[in-house]
Amino acid sequence: MKKLFVTTLGCTKNLVDSEVMIARLSSEYQLTHEPTEADLLLVNTCGFIQPAKEESIETILELDSVRKEKSTLVMSGCLSERYQNELQDELSEVDIFTGVGDYHKIDELVREHRSQFSPKSYLIGDEDRVVTGSISHAYIKIGEGCNQKCSFCAIPNFKGKLQSRNLEHIVDEVERLVDLGFYDFSFISQDSSSYGRDLGNKNGLIDIIGEIEKIEGVKSARILYLYPSTTSFGLLEAIENSHKFHNYFDIPVQHTSDKMLKIMKRGFGKEKTVELLQKMREIPDSFVRTSFIVGHPEESVEDFNEIIEFISEYRFDMINVFAYSNEEDTSAHEMKQVPEDEIERRTAIIEEIVETQRLENLQNLIGKEMEIILNGESDEHEFLLSAKALHWGEDIDGEIYINDKEIDDELVYGDIYVAKITDIAGDKLIGSIVSH
């Protein structure tokens, strides 16, 4: 068979789309990790912020420099969609361009060696996909597009309005993946808590939880990307009462200043945002993850200090920090900008606080036992195994090194074990398996 090399950049939603493309091409191509031997090279790009755009272009140029003669280089995804005319004029290295509407037609485009940009974003239905990167975990896309109007975000401009996936298709896909041995699932979209609202159902995400609860074989699940103004207390209660969904709350709040939340068009002010976060923290064994944007236009030092004060008091379990990226086609683009050097200064301050808190959070786990998924050998050393806490998000909340076991059973990659955390090395926990 011919060989296929795939690179997915950006978010996990892109990963699902790449997995659909791999499935469409699987009858003619075999996956390879070596771009130099590939007949078809496919880059699924990210076009969200400037660093992601630069990474996408650099990846295209790098792959073009190492690919073999008569191979085909395809550029798909968000960056290709967002700048389709400019890129087709300037990137002669690329043989086929496609955006976010034709992932399920990639085999046809490759066979006919033509570019195409369909006007509507593609949303997986009941199509097959090839899950990559894990033998136990899979992402489940529940929607595409977004109805929010955040000042800093260009995604709705090229992804379009919210499209909620058919609930039956979601359930069918989970059941198929369970039959293949997957048991840990992350449910994703641009705004997961708005799932169903385009269909007139404000409790759509609660319906998903109820249906997944019925599927035997699902052992672990979490929802990513909750939006503050569409996350209800009823949804939090449904998660808390679930036997399969962890009390895992991934809710990017982006800021805690009332002034900035209004400027950023986040829908909720500080009072309601804090009320929601406090409710999450009151739920037993909750894990609260968030993100902040630093240096958004019109952010004063006092506004920035509000973030610092809040994260010092609240103690999130995990925080992502993004330096503001001034994107065209957003309402923030023409606002009064914070100087670049000041954005860098503020970002460095908050990143240092976040890293200190993260290490303190990890330190507090020493001596405790937790359920883990054993993933395989670590990249650090052949005698260290790699694992993640069962409730953690895949690839985003950390890694645990396993260096010992107190059971006689042969360890099986992909299985769930109980590990006792014994130490910390750098930013990685170290543990010993105590039971199966």
N, C-alpha and C positions, 0 to 999 in steps of 0.2 A: 504494500500500500504506500501511497504518497504520505509525506509527513507534514504535520501541522504544528506550528509554534504559536501559542497564544499568550499575550500579556494583557492583564486587566489592571487598569489604573483607576484610582479614586475609590468610590464607595462599594459596599457589598451588594448594592442593587445592581451595579455594573457587573459584578461577578455572576449573578444569576443570569443576566443577559448573555454573558460569555458562555455560560454552561449550556444555554439553549443553542448557541451557534455551534459549539462543539458537537452536540448531539446531531444537529442538521448535517454536519460535515463528516460524521463518524463512519458513514458507509464508504467513503472514498479516502479518508485521511486517518492516520494514526498519530496520536499526540507525541511530541518530543519535547525535551527540555533544552535541546541544543538548537539555537536559531541558525547556526551555520549549516545544518543538514536539512532544514525545512524547505519543502516545496511551496508552502503557503504560510505566510507570517501575518498574524492578525493582531492589531493593537486596538483594544477597546479603551478609548481615551476619556479623560476627565476635563471638564471645562469650567469648573466651579469658581476657582480663584486663581490668581496669577501664578503662584508656585506650582499648582497642579497643571496649568496650561503649559508652563515651561517644561515640566517633566514629560508631558505627553509629546511635545515636539522633539525633545532630546532623545526620547525612546525611539521615535520614528527614524531619526537621523542615524542613531547608533545601529539599529537593526539593518538599515539600508547599507551601512558600511561593511557589515559582516555576512550578509546573505549571499547565497550562491547564485550563479547565473541562471536565468530563466525561472527564478522563483517569483512568487506574486506577493506583494506587500499591500495589505488592506488596512485602512484607517476607518474605524467606526466609532460611535459613541458621542458623548456630549460635546467635546471640543470640535469634532468634525461637523456636528449639527449646528453648533453656534456660529462657526465661521466658515460655513461650507463654500461660499464663493471665493473668499480670500485664500483659503487653503488649497483649493483646486487650482488657483492661479499661481501660487507660489511654491507648493510642495510637489515638484516633479518626481520626487523619489517614490511617491505613492502611486500604486497602479489602480487601486479601486477605493473610492470614497463612499461611505454610507454613514447615516447618522443614528438616530434613536428610534426609527420607525420600521426598520427592516431586518432585525436580528433573525427572525424566523424565515427570511428569504435569502440568507447568506449563501447557501449552497447554489441557488439559482444565479445570484450575482457573480459568484466565482466562476461557475461554468460558462456564463456568457461574457465574462470579463468586462463588466460594466458597473458604473456607479449609479446610485439611486438614493433619493431622499424623499421618503413618503411623508406627507404632511402631519400625520398623527403618530404620537409616541406609541411604541409597541408595549403591550402588557401581556405577559405570559397567561395563557388560558389552560388548556389541558395537554399542552405539548410536553414531550419528553425533554429532559436535560441530563447532562452528565455531571454529577456533583463531584467537585474537585477539592483537594486539600484536607479531607477528613474522611474517616471511615465510620464516624459516629454522629457528626454534626452536619446539618444542612440549613441554609437560609431559605425562607419561604417568603416570596414577594407577594404582598397583599394589595398593592396598589401602585399607581404611577401618577406622576404629575402632582400639582399642589395648588390649592386655592388661596393660600396665604399670600400676603403682599409685603413681606419683610423688606425693609429699605435697602438692605445690603445684598440681597439674593437675586440672581438673574435666572435661576432654574425654571420658574414658571414660563419665562419667555421662550425657552426652547424645549421644555418638557410638556408644556400645556397644563390644562386644568386637571383636577383630580379625576382619576379613573379607578374605581374600586373593582378588584377582581371578584369574579363569581365565587361565592362561598363554597359551592359544590366542588369547583376546581381546586380550591385550597385544600379542602378535606381529602379529595381524591389523591392529590399529590403527596400529602403527608402519609396517607395509607400506603401508597406505592413505595415511598421511601422507607417506611417501617418494614415492609416486606423485604426490602433490600438490606436491612440491618441497621438503619439509622434510627436513633432514639432521642437525639438532642436537637432542638429546633429554635431558630431565631426568626421571628416574624418581622418583616421590614417593609418600609415604604418611605416616601419623603415626609409624610405626616400620618403616622399610623393611627393616631387617636381620632383622625377624621374619617377613617375607613367607613364606608357606607353612606356618608352624608350626601354624596352625589346621587344616591339612590333613594334619598329620603329617610334614611335610617341613622339616627344619631347614636344608636347603641350597637353599631355594627361590630366593633371590636369585642364587645361583650359576647356577641353571638359567636364569633370565632373561638373565643375561650371555651364557651359551652360545647361547641362541636369537637374541638380538639380533646376536651376532657373525656370524651366517649371513646377515643381511639386507644385500644389496648396496644401497648408497645411504645407509646410516647412516655418517656421517663422524665424528660426535662425540657422546659420551654421558657422563652422570655420574649418580650416585645421591645423593639428598638424604635427610637425616634418618636416619642410622645411630644405633642405640642401643648404648651401650657393652657391656652384658652379653649382647647377642645378635649382636654383631659378632665373627666368628671370624677367626683367622689364615688359614684356608682361603679366606674371602671376600676378604681383602686380596690374597692371591696370585692369585685369579681376576681381580680388577681389574687388578693389575699385569701379568698375562699377556695381557690383552685388547688387541686392536688398535683397538678403537673406544671403549672407556671410558677416560676420563682417570684418572690417579692422583689423583683428587679425592675427598677424604674430609671429608664434612660430618657431624660427630659432636658434638652438644651435650653437653658433660660436666657443665655446670651448677655444679660445685664441685670443689675438689681437697683438701678437708679430709676425712679419714676419718670424723670425727664427723658432719660435715654430710652426706656422701654416705649415711650410714646413716639419719640423720633424714629425708632427702629420699627415701629408699626407691629408690635408683638401681640397686640390684642388684650393683654393683661397688664395691669400695673403691679407695683411691688407688693402691695398688701395681699392681693389674691394669689400672686406667685408664691409668696412666702407661706400663705395658708396651705396651698397645695403641697409644698415641700415638707412642711411640718406634718401633714397627714401621712405622707409617705414614710417619714422617719418614725412615726408612731407604730407603724405596722411591724410586727415581730420579724427579726432577721432580714430587714430590708437592706437593699443595696442600691444606693442612689448615685447615679452617674449624670454629669451635666457638661456643658461647654460654655465658654465665655468668649465674646469678641472684644478685643482691646483696641482702643484708638478709633472707634467709629466717629465719623464727623460730628462735631459739636460736643464731644466728650471732654469735660473739664477734669482737672486734677481731682476736684471734689467728687465728681461722678465715679472716677476710677477708684478713689479711696473707698467708696461705698461697696464696690466688689470685694476689695481686700478685707474690709470689716466683716462682710457677710460670710465669706468663705472661712474666715478665722473662727466665727461663731458656729456655723452650721456643720462643718466637717463632712463634706461630701466624701463618698468612698472612692470616686474617680472623677477627675476633671480634665477636660481638653481645653487648651487655650489657643485661640487663633488671633493673630495680628490682622487687623482690618485690611482687606484688599479692596481697592477702589475699582469697582467693576462698572463698565459702561452698561447702559440699559437697566440701571437701577436708580431708584429715587435718591439714594445717598450720593450718587456720582457727582452731582452739581452742588452738594452742600459744602460748607466750609470745612476743609480737611484739617485733621491734626497732622502736624509735621512728621515726616517719616522717622526722624531720629527720636522724637518723643514717643511715637508708637513703639519703637524698638526698646526704649528705656522702660516703658510701662510693661511691655510684654516680658522683659527679663525679670522685673520685680515679681510679677504674679507667677511666672514659671518657677521661680525659686521657692516661693511659698507653697505652690502646688506640689512640687517634688518633695519638699520636707514633709508635708502632710501625708503624701503617699507612702513614704518610707516609714513614718510613724504608724500608719494604718497596717502596714505589713508586719512591723515589729510587734504589734498587739496580737498578731495571730500565732506567734511562737508559743508552743505548748498546747495549742488547740488541735482538735481533730476535725477533719472536714472530708466530705465526699469529693472525689476527684475523678476525672477521666484521664486514663493513662494513654498518651498519644503515640509514644515511640521513643527512639533515641533522641537525645537533645543535640543541638548543633554545637554546644559548648564542649562536650567530652563524651567519648563512647561509653564511659562507665556511668554517665548520668542519664536518667530517663526524663522525658518531658511530659508534664501533665498540666491540667488547668483545673481550678475548682469547678465543680459541677454547675454552680449557679453563675459563674463568670461568663461574659460574652466571649465568643470565639475570637482570639487574636487581638483583643482590645483591652483586656483587664489584667493581663499578666501571665506569667508562666511559673510553674513550680518544678524544681528539680527533685527527682526521687533518687536517693543514693543508698537506700537500704530497704529491707522488708523483714517483717516478723512472722510471715506466713510461709508455709512450705510449698504452696501451690506455685506452678509456673505462671509467670505474669503474662497476661494476654492484652495486647495493644487494642485500644478501643473499649475496654471494659471499665466499669465503675468500681472504684476501691475506696476504702477509708484510709486516709493518711494522717499521721501526726506531724505537725510542723515543728521542726527541731531547730532551725537556724535560718539565717538570711545571709545571702552572699550578693553584695551589690544591691540590685533591686529585684533579686529573685529569691523566693522562698525555697527552703530545702526541707524535704519531708521524708518520712519512712512509712511504708505501707504496713498497716496494722491489721486490716481485715478485708475480706472480699464480699 
